Amino acid sequence: MKILTAAEMKAADRLSSERFGVPSLSLMENAGAAVARFILRELPGRRRITVFCGMGNNGGDGYVAARHLAAAGCQVSVALLGDPGQVKGDAKIMLDRLPFAPDAMQDEAALAAAGEIFGAAELFVDAVVGTGFHPPLGGLAAAAGKLLNRYPRTPMVSVDLPSGWDADSHDLAFPEAFRSDAVVTFTAPKPAHVFGMLTQRRALRLPGNLEQGPIVVAAIGSPAEAVESSSGLSWTGSSRAIAGHPRPANSNKGMFGHVLVVGGAKGKAGAPSMAALAALRAGAGLVTAAVPESALPTVARVAPELMTAPLREGARGEVAAANIDSLDELLTRKSVVAVGPGLGQEPETVEYLVALLERAQVPIVLDADALNILAAHPDRLDGHGKLMVLTPHPGEMARLAGSTIAEVEAHREQTARNFAVRHQVTLVLKGWRTLVAHPDGTLAVNTTGNPGLAKGGSGDILTGIVAAMVAQYAGRDGKGAADAVNAAVYLHGLAADFAVRSGDQHTLLATDTVAHLSKAFGFTSQAPSGYVWLQGLPGDLRAGE
């Protein structure tokens, strides 16, 4: 799914009508109906609803939603912020189709006088201004936003965007914008939907101590050919389809790849254990963990399905350079190599990693200490002619780029994209809205996951999932790598979201995400409610009622 700017979304709507013959009224009807369906499914107990409508097309979507909600038996009122006689175009047609008259609020005094009506509402719908709006918010709209803050326990569903939010912004907050508990947007997400913190828990207690409410995208009839983006930005969840198909009836383990996990050192057996376990759970046909001999018993106990390969170790329990002699044998018949978890940076280990990079002819996933070693040996950082996936957090990225963490965080997209293109690697820059940058300059944004992942071991789990997905879907030539890595990042975050539904972010362990991968894979094989869920899960709002 492409991510569109406000101008590109306007162009998509225009092309849908002018080039592909989809009436603009049909787009508006489908948009408003999608909002109503979302409310009826996700907030079925909220029957007294007030829809706030502006004078433009966002208000038109609101009229349609109000009509459908009323037809479903809800007690609906429409608060029109302006003069009904001044509503034009498609919005005017939808206003005329309302089965009841709106409450016209033409000044702040009228808004204030309607306070009792608003106080009786069980749900607000914000359809004041949408994607085409440019801040700041003023006039009646700003007054309405402030008025609604007097009812903090009444949830708010935003049509397209919280009114007052800039669709093209990456900002995490717009204090002047309407509050929001959920967002229903249309056709494609805009930058604000994937980079901003559009919804924050306000009226409802979401499961798992979550702070952000759902953000969903509804298809409204725009042909895919009308949706054009020049930014190269997409959503990682678009790749989830590769994991949503049943395996063939005649499957065998050889069809799903053999992942080799190389890592570990004295006192660091947990990291390769978690990476190997995640690779198994994410569907790899075979997984072998190559670790120092002293760590092998710990790693072997993780799962009986896991194979192990003992590595000779140096004086400090690290992977010794002597293992280079048996490296070719270790790499034989492996589909993917994941290296770095718990590896350490001892001189002999550095020597071994350099040799591994030279000899491995299969895709390689690098994390943790492998990245720090690469930062000190930038001449080895070359993905030309092979698939090389790097999964740094901001600190590791700063070392790789010869920059600072502050600079990386201030320019995440540019840093990730430029690095991936320059070195011809696939780069997973972890953090708030993890980015996946590809060698061709395209960039995918991830919207799953929660702050519970900010805990030791999460990166090791991600490394294992990435390796398993590459083993199954990328092939030795690296074709399909973009979808494989995008899907891995999406699934990892989604598993964490499932994990906290019945728990709490504070108590989430990295291995809890592995235990919930099955739910994440299952979620990818369906289209819940007919929406694309950028953020949140079906039922989150119902749980908070």
Buried (B, 14 or more C-beta within 10 A) or exposed (E): BBBBBBEBBEBBBEBBBEEEEBEBBBBBBBBBBBBBBBBBBBBEEBBBBBBBBBBBBBBBBBBBBBBBBBEBEBEBBBBBBBEBEEBEEBBBBBBEEBEEEBBBBBBBEBBEEBEEEBEEBBBBBBBBBBBBBEEEBEEBBBBBBEBBEEBEEBBBBBBBBBBBBBBBBEEEEBEBBBBBBBBBBBBBBBBBBBBBBBBBBBBBEBBBBBEBBBBBBBBBBBEEEBBEBEBBBBBBBBBBEBBBEEEEEEEEEEEBBBBBBBBBBBEBBBBBBBBBBBBBBBBBBBBBBBBBEBBBEBBBEBBEEBEBBBBBBBEBBBBBBBBBEEBEEBBEEBBBBBBBBBBBBBEBBBBBBBBBBEEBEBBBBBBBBBBBBBBEEEEEBEBEEBBBBBBBBBEBBBBBBEBEBEBBBEEBBEBBBBBBBEBBBBBBBBBBBBBBBBBEEBBBBBBBBBBBBBBEBBBBBBBBBBBBBBBBBBBBEBEBBBBBBBBBBBBBBBBBBBBBBEBEBEEBBBBBBBEBBEBBBEBBEEEEBEBBBBBBBBBBBBBBB
